[in-house]
Amino acid sequence: MSRSSASKKTVQVRPDSKGRITLGKLAEGVSSFLVSEQPGGGFLLEPMVEIPAREKWLFENKRALESVKTGLAQSAKGEVRSRGAFAKFADEKDE
């Protein structure tokens, strides 16, 4: 199922005896939801995903993130250049 804003799907769910609802396939690829109460008593569920703490820096560093996005776009277009093998560095320790 697509999550794009162009395709909207409405489903009805019922709470169990403890007031819980299940979203089934609507929750695929989602690790949590941000719940906002809306005027009129409704709720908005915003799908969330977590990232490993060691990768958080990338999303906080706009310049690095843009560089990664540029590289991925270039790679997708086949705009790649071989820089040779890095096997000789495989045994080096991180500093």
Residue frames as qw, qx, qy, qz and C-alpha x, y, z in Angstrom:
[[0.000, 0.890, 0.457, 0.000, 0.00, 0.00, 0.00],
 [0.405, 0.461, -0.013, 0.789, 1.33, 3.41, -0.91],
 [0.343, -0.625, -0.445, 0.542, 1.70, 6.09, 1.75],
 [0.236, 0.172, 0.231, 0.928, 1.76, 8.98, -0.72],
 [0.186, 0.342, 0.384, -0.837, -0.51, 11.93, -0.09],
 [0.392, 0.148, -0.488, -0.766, -2.17, 11.26, -3.46],
 [0.578, -0.187, -0.756, -0.243, -3.62, 7.95, -2.27],
 [0.318, -0.299, 0.511, -0.740, -5.80, 8.18, 0.80],
 [0.505, -0.186, -0.826, -0.165, -7.44, 5.20, 2.40],
 [0.462, -0.386, 0.319, -0.732, -10.06, 5.25, 5.11],
 [0.528, -0.089, -0.845, -0.005, -10.56, 2.19, 7.28],
 [0.596, -0.587, 0.057, -0.545, -12.74, 1.60, 10.31],
 [0.459, 0.159, -0.803, 0.346, -11.15, -0.08, 13.32],
 [0.652, -0.622, -0.225, -0.370, -12.75, -1.10, 16.60],
 [0.094, -0.605, 0.658, -0.438, -11.11, -0.99, 20.02],
 [0.573, -0.099, -0.811, 0.056, -10.77, -4.25, 21.93],
 [0.575, -0.674, -0.462, -0.031, -11.96, -4.68, 25.52],
 [0.581, -0.470, -0.143, 0.649, -8.93, -2.74, 26.78],
 [0.148, 0.916, 0.096, -0.361, -9.48, 0.19, 24.38],
 [0.341, -0.449, 0.595, 0.572, -6.68, -0.83, 21.98],
 [0.729, 0.615, 0.066, -0.293, -6.91, -0.69, 18.21],
 [0.643, -0.204, 0.564, 0.475, -4.74, -2.49, 15.69],
 [0.318, 0.724, -0.185, -0.584, -3.74, -0.96, 12.39],
 [0.883, 0.215, 0.407, 0.090, -2.56, -4.12, 10.65],
 [0.692, 0.319, 0.302, 0.574, -1.00, -3.43, 7.26],
 [0.073, 0.953, 0.105, 0.273, -1.40, 0.32, 7.77],
 [0.479, -0.831, 0.279, 0.053, 1.47, 0.10, 10.24],
 [0.913, 0.150, 0.130, 0.357, 3.93, -1.73, 7.94],
 [0.566, 0.422, -0.054, 0.706, 7.36, -0.07, 8.04],
 [0.224, -0.753, 0.067, -0.615, 6.31, 2.11, 10.98],
 [0.483, 0.020, -0.737, 0.472, 7.82, 1.76, 14.45],
 [0.102, -0.456, -0.610, 0.640, 5.55, 4.20, 16.29],
 [0.075, 0.704, 0.495, 0.504, 2.90, 6.89, 15.81],
 [0.084, -0.052, -0.295, 0.950, 2.73, 10.47, 17.01],
 [0.086, -0.626, -0.768, -0.107, -0.88, 11.03, 18.14],
 [0.019, 0.025, -0.098, 0.995, -2.37, 14.53, 18.01],
 [0.143, 0.590, 0.739, -0.292, -5.83, 15.30, 19.31],
 [0.126, 0.273, 0.437, 0.848, -7.73, 17.37, 16.76],
 [0.330, 0.060, 0.224, -0.915, -10.49, 19.95, 17.23],
 [0.732, 0.029, -0.270, -0.625, -13.81, 18.17, 17.35],
 [0.786, -0.328, 0.449, -0.269, -12.46, 15.13, 19.19],
 [0.917, 0.378, -0.127, 0.018, -10.64, 13.33, 16.37],
 [0.625, -0.588, 0.406, 0.313, -7.09, 12.05, 16.41],
 [0.594, 0.733, -0.319, -0.087, -4.32, 12.35, 13.83],
 [0.867, -0.313, 0.315, 0.225, -1.77, 9.52, 13.70],
 [0.354, 0.840, -0.393, -0.119, 1.57, 10.49, 12.19],
 [0.981, 0.029, -0.088, 0.169, 3.73, 7.47, 11.29],
 [0.173, -0.876, 0.451, -0.012, 7.24, 7.59, 12.78],
 [0.930, 0.153, -0.249, 0.222, 10.43, 5.60, 12.33],
 [0.513, -0.803, 0.250, 0.170, 13.43, 5.59, 14.60],
 [0.652, 0.631, -0.377, 0.185, 17.03, 5.63, 13.48],
 [0.818, -0.221, -0.305, 0.434, 20.05, 4.21, 15.29],
 [0.325, -0.903, -0.027, 0.279, 21.68, 6.79, 17.61],
 [0.571, -0.327, 0.409, 0.632, 24.97, 6.40, 15.71],
 [0.341, 0.404, 0.572, 0.627, 23.23, 7.73, 12.55],
 [0.081, -0.863, -0.442, 0.232, 21.52, 10.70, 14.24],
 [0.316, -0.560, 0.181, 0.744, 24.44, 13.04, 13.46],
 [0.267, 0.149, 0.655, 0.691, 23.75, 12.74, 9.73],
 [0.034, -0.722, -0.635, -0.273, 20.20, 14.07, 10.06],
 [0.312, -0.852, -0.202, 0.369, 21.44, 16.92, 12.26],
 [0.330, -0.471, 0.389, 0.720, 24.17, 17.92, 9.78],
 [0.588, 0.688, 0.238, -0.354, 22.38, 19.46, 6.78],
 [0.249, 0.744, -0.531, -0.320, 25.54, 19.75, 4.71],
 [0.196, -0.272, 0.940, 0.062, 26.47, 16.09, 5.20],
 [0.541, 0.368, 0.704, -0.274, 22.89, 14.95, 4.54],
 [0.520, 0.761, -0.026, -0.388, 22.69, 16.95, 1.30],
 [0.085, 0.615, -0.745, -0.243, 26.04, 15.46, 0.25],
 [0.363, -0.009, 0.929, -0.065, 24.73, 11.94, 0.83],
 [0.564, 0.586, 0.467, -0.346, 21.52, 12.71, -1.08],
 [0.366, 0.774, -0.343, -0.387, 23.53, 14.16, -3.98],
 [0.080, -0.429, 0.888, 0.145, 25.74, 11.07, -4.05],
 [0.476, 0.219, 0.832, -0.179, 22.76, 8.73, -4.05],
 [0.545, 0.720, 0.190, -0.386, 21.11, 10.68, -6.88],
 [0.230, 0.712, -0.581, -0.320, 24.33, 10.62, -8.90],
 [0.254, -0.212, 0.943, 0.025, 24.70, 6.89, -8.32],
 [0.563, 0.433, 0.638, -0.299, 21.09, 6.27, -9.41],
 [0.512, 0.791, -0.060, -0.330, 21.85, 8.11, -12.67],
 [0.929, 0.196, 0.089, 0.302, 24.98, 6.02, -13.21],
 [0.233, 0.879, -0.237, 0.342, 27.26, 8.99, -12.58],
 [0.803, -0.560, 0.179, 0.097, 29.93, 6.99, -10.77],
 [0.420, 0.747, -0.499, 0.130, 33.70, 6.92, -10.90],
 [0.920, -0.188, -0.277, 0.201, 35.90, 4.08, -9.66],
 [0.161, -0.887, 0.370, -0.225, 38.32, 5.16, -6.95],
 [0.428, 0.388, -0.799, 0.164, 39.95, 1.75, -6.77],
 [0.740, -0.352, -0.572, 0.004, 39.85, -0.78, -3.96],
 [0.265, -0.744, 0.327, -0.519, 40.07, 0.11, -0.30],
 [0.934, -0.180, -0.309, -0.003, 40.94, -3.43, 0.81],
 [0.578, 0.280, -0.452, 0.618, 44.38, -2.34, 2.06],
 [0.168, -0.426, 0.316, -0.831, 42.62, -0.27, 4.76],
 [0.736, -0.334, -0.461, -0.368, 40.41, -3.12, 5.98],
 [0.743, -0.236, -0.519, 0.352, 42.67, -4.00, 8.92],
 [0.169, 0.349, -0.261, 0.884, 43.16, -0.45, 10.19],
 [0.236, -0.509, -0.717, 0.413, 41.61, 0.43, 13.54],
 [0.034, -0.846, -0.320, -0.426, 39.18, 3.36, 13.85],
 [0.374, 0.115, -0.396, 0.831, 40.67, 6.24, 15.77]]
